[in-house]
Amino acid sequence: MKWGIDLGGTKIEGIIIDSAENNTVIARRRISTEGDRGYHHVLLQIKKLIAALSKESGLLPQKIGIGTPGSIFPPTGHLKNCNSQHLNDKPLLVDLQNLLQVPVAMANDANCFALAETQMGIVPDILPDAKVVFGVIMGTGVGGGLVVNGQIINGANGIGGEWGHNFLDDSGGSCYCGKIGCVETVISGPALEKYYLQISGHSKLLKDIVKDVKADPYAKETVARLIHYFGLGVSTIINTIDPDIIVLGGGVGNIDLLYTKGIEEAKKFVFNPECATKIVKPKLGDSAGVFGAAFLN
C-alpha cells in the first residue's frame, strides 16, 4: 500500500492506493489545515488525518509520502520558500517522523504534480517512453518540477525545476523572494490581473479577462502579454533541460491559447525552432499532488 499526504495552505488531503502498478484508491480524506493555529497544530492535523485514513481502511502506514508547499534545503533539512509562512525554517520531515513513528519521504507540490502525471497521468497516454518530464504550475504562483527516468530531481539546493523565480522581465516588478521580474511576477494569475488593472483602471478576474478577450482591448493586451512571456519563459526550460514533454498545471494552465499561440510563441525562442518538446494539459487536475506524494514511497 502507498500512502500520500498533500499539505496545502487551506486543506490537507490524504490517500491510500493499492500500489504503483494498481492505482486503486483504498481510502481518501480531506481536512482543514488550520495553519493560523501554528506549526505544531498543523503537525497534529496531519496525524489526525492519518488516523482517520487508518480507521477507514483498517491499515497502518509503513511509510508515508508528503507533498509540501515549499522545498527542503538539504544542508539544514528545513523547509523554505513556503507560501504558508508557518512552515518556513521548520524541520518538518524530522518532526513528522518523530511524531508519526514511520519513515517519511517529502517533496514540494510541483514535483509531486510532475511525478503523478509521469506515473499515471497524461504522460503515459501521450508519450509513454518519455525520459524527461517537466511539470509547470501556473496559478497563484509559478513553480515547476523535474522528473528524469521516473525520479524527482531535487538538486543540491532542493530547487530542481524551480522555474518561477528565474528572471523574465523587469516589468513584473518586485517579487516576494527579493528579486525583480521573476516569471511569477509576470505570468501568474495575480500578476496578470494586476497588469489588467494597471492598463484599464479597473479590476477583473483572470477567467473574465480571458472570456472577454475579443470584446475588451485591455483583456486582449493582457492575454497577449501572457502568450508572449509564456513563450519566452518556457523556452528557457526547453533550451536548458530539453524535456520530452512539459505538463501545464494550475489555473493559468487551463487557458487554451497556451497550447496554440503559446506554443508558437515558444518556438520563436527555442534554439531548435522545430521544437520537438510536447506541451500538454494535465490529466489528474487537483488530484495530482496527493497521488504524486503517494509515489514518493
SVG drawing of the C-alpha trace seen along z (x, -y; Angstrom):
<svg xmlns="http://www.w3.org/2000/svg" viewBox="-17 -54 42 57">
<polyline fill="none" stroke="black" stroke-width="0.4" points="0.0,0.0 1.1,-3.5 0.2,-6.4 0.3,-10.1 -0.4,-13.4 -0.8,-16.7 -0.2,-19.5 -1.8,-22.7 -2.4,-26.1 -6.1,-25.6 -6.6,-21.8 -4.7,-18.6 -5.6,-15.6 -4.6,-12.0 -4.9,-8.9 -4.0,-5.2 -3.6,-3.5 -3.0,0.2 0.4,0.0 2.4,-1.8 1.1,0.7 -2.5,0.7 -3.7,-2.8 -7.0,-1.7 -7.9,-4.1 -8.4,-2.3 -9.2,-5.4 -9.2,-9.2 -9.9,-12.1 -9.5,-15.9 -9.4,-18.1 -8.6,-21.7 -5.0,-22.7 -5.8,-25.4 -2.4,-26.9 -3.4,-30.0 -3.1,-28.0 0.6,-27.5 3.2,-25.0 2.7,-22.4 -1.1,-22.3 -0.5,-21.5 1.6,-18.6 -1.3,-17.3 -3.7,-17.8 -1.5,-15.6 -1.5,-13.0 -5.3,-13.3 -5.8,-12.7 -3.6,-9.6 -5.5,-8.2 -8.8,-8.8 -7.3,-7.0 -6.2,-4.1 -9.7,-3.8 -11.4,-3.9 -9.1,-1.3 -8.1,0.9 -4.4,0.3 -1.4,-1.2 1.2,-3.0 4.7,-1.6 5.9,-4.7 4.3,-8.0 5.0,-10.4 4.2,-14.1 3.9,-16.9 4.6,-20.3 4.2,-23.9 7.9,-24.5 11.2,-22.7 13.7,-21.2 17.1,-22.9 19.4,-19.9 22.2,-21.4 19.7,-22.2 16.8,-19.9 14.4,-22.8 11.6,-23.9 12.0,-27.1 10.1,-29.2 6.6,-28.2 3.7,-30.4 2.4,-29.0 4.8,-31.1 4.4,-29.0 6.3,-26.1 9.4,-28.1 12.6,-27.3 11.0,-24.3 12.4,-20.7 9.1,-19.3 10.5,-16.0 12.2,-15.2 9.3,-16.4 6.8,-14.3 8.9,-11.2 9.2,-11.6 5.5,-12.3 4.2,-9.5 7.0,-7.0 7.1,-5.9 9.6,-6.8 8.5,-9.9 9.5,-10.9 8.9,-14.6 8.9,-16.7 7.4,-20.0 4.0,-20.1 5.2,-20.9 7.5,-17.8 4.6,-15.7 2.5,-17.1 5.2,-16.2 5.7,-12.7 2.0,-11.9 1.5,-13.0 4.5,-10.9 3.4,-7.8 -0.3,-7.7 -1.4,-10.9 -1.1,-12.4 2.5,-11.3 1.8,-7.5 -1.1,-8.4 0.7,-10.7 4.4,-9.8 4.9,-6.6 8.6,-6.4 9.3,-9.9 12.5,-10.1 12.5,-13.8 9.3,-15.4 8.8,-18.9 5.7,-19.9 4.7,-23.5 2.3,-25.0 0.9,-28.4 -1.7,-29.7 -1.5,-32.0 2.3,-31.4 4.5,-29.8 6.6,-26.7 8.0,-23.7 9.1,-20.1 11.5,-17.9 11.3,-14.1 14.0,-12.1 13.7,-8.4 10.8,-8.3 12.7,-10.0 12.3,-13.6 15.4,-15.7 15.7,-17.8 19.2,-19.2 21.9,-20.4 19.7,-23.3 16.4,-21.5 15.2,-23.7 15.3,-21.4 12.8,-22.6 12.1,-25.9 11.1,-27.8 9.0,-30.6 11.9,-32.5 14.1,-33.0 14.3,-36.4 11.8,-37.0 11.1,-40.8 11.6,-43.9 8.0,-44.9 7.0,-42.3 8.3,-44.4 9.4,-43.1 8.9,-39.5 8.4,-38.3 11.7,-36.3 13.6,-39.6 14.4,-39.7 12.7,-41.7 11.0,-40.5 10.6,-36.8 8.4,-34.6 5.9,-34.5 5.6,-38.3 4.8,-38.3 2.5,-35.4 0.9,-34.1 -2.8,-34.7 -2.5,-37.6 0.3,-39.2 -1.9,-39.2 -4.9,-40.6 -2.6,-43.3 -1.4,-44.2 -5.0,-44.4 -5.8,-46.8 -2.8,-49.0 -3.7,-49.4 -7.5,-49.6 -8.0,-51.3 -10.4,-48.6 -10.2,-45.1 -11.2,-41.9 -10.7,-38.2 -8.4,-36.3 -11.2,-34.0 -13.2,-37.0 -10.2,-38.6 -9.8,-35.5 -13.5,-35.3 -13.6,-39.0 -10.5,-38.9 -12.4,-39.7 -14.6,-42.5 -12.2,-44.2 -9.0,-45.7 -7.4,-45.7 -8.2,-42.0 -6.7,-41.4 -3.5,-43.2 -3.3,-41.2 -3.7,-37.9 -1.1,-38.9 1.3,-39.6 0.7,-36.2 1.2,-34.5 4.5,-36.3 6.0,-35.9 4.8,-32.3 6.6,-31.5 9.8,-33.3 9.7,-31.7 9.0,-28.2 11.7,-28.4 14.3,-28.7 13.1,-25.4 13.4,-23.7 16.8,-25.3 18.2,-24.3 16.7,-20.9 15.3,-19.9 12.4,-17.8 10.5,-15.3 7.2,-16.7 6.0,-19.7 2.7,-19.4 1.0,-22.6 -1.0,-22.7 -2.7,-25.4 -5.5,-27.8 -3.5,-29.7 -2.5,-26.4 -6.2,-25.9 -6.1,-28.7 -6.5,-27.0 -4.5,-29.7 -1.3,-28.5 -1.5,-25.2 -1.8,-27.0 -0.4,-30.5 1.7,-29.9 3.5,-27.0 4.0,-29.0 5.5,-31.8 7.9,-29.5 9.2,-28.2 10.5,-31.7 12.9,-31.5 13.8,-27.8 17.3,-27.1 15.8,-24.5 12.8,-26.1 11.2,-22.8 10.7,-22.3 10.0,-18.6 9.0,-19.1 5.3,-18.4 3.4,-20.9 0.2,-19.4 -2.6,-19.7 -2.6,-17.5 -4.9,-14.5 -5.2,-14.4 -6.1,-18.0 -6.3,-18.7 -5.6,-15.0 -2.1,-15.1 -0.5,-16.4 -1.8,-13.7 -1.1,-10.9 2.4,-12.2 3.0,-12.2 2.0,-8.5 4.5,-7.7 7.3,-9.1 7.4,-5.9"/>
</svg>
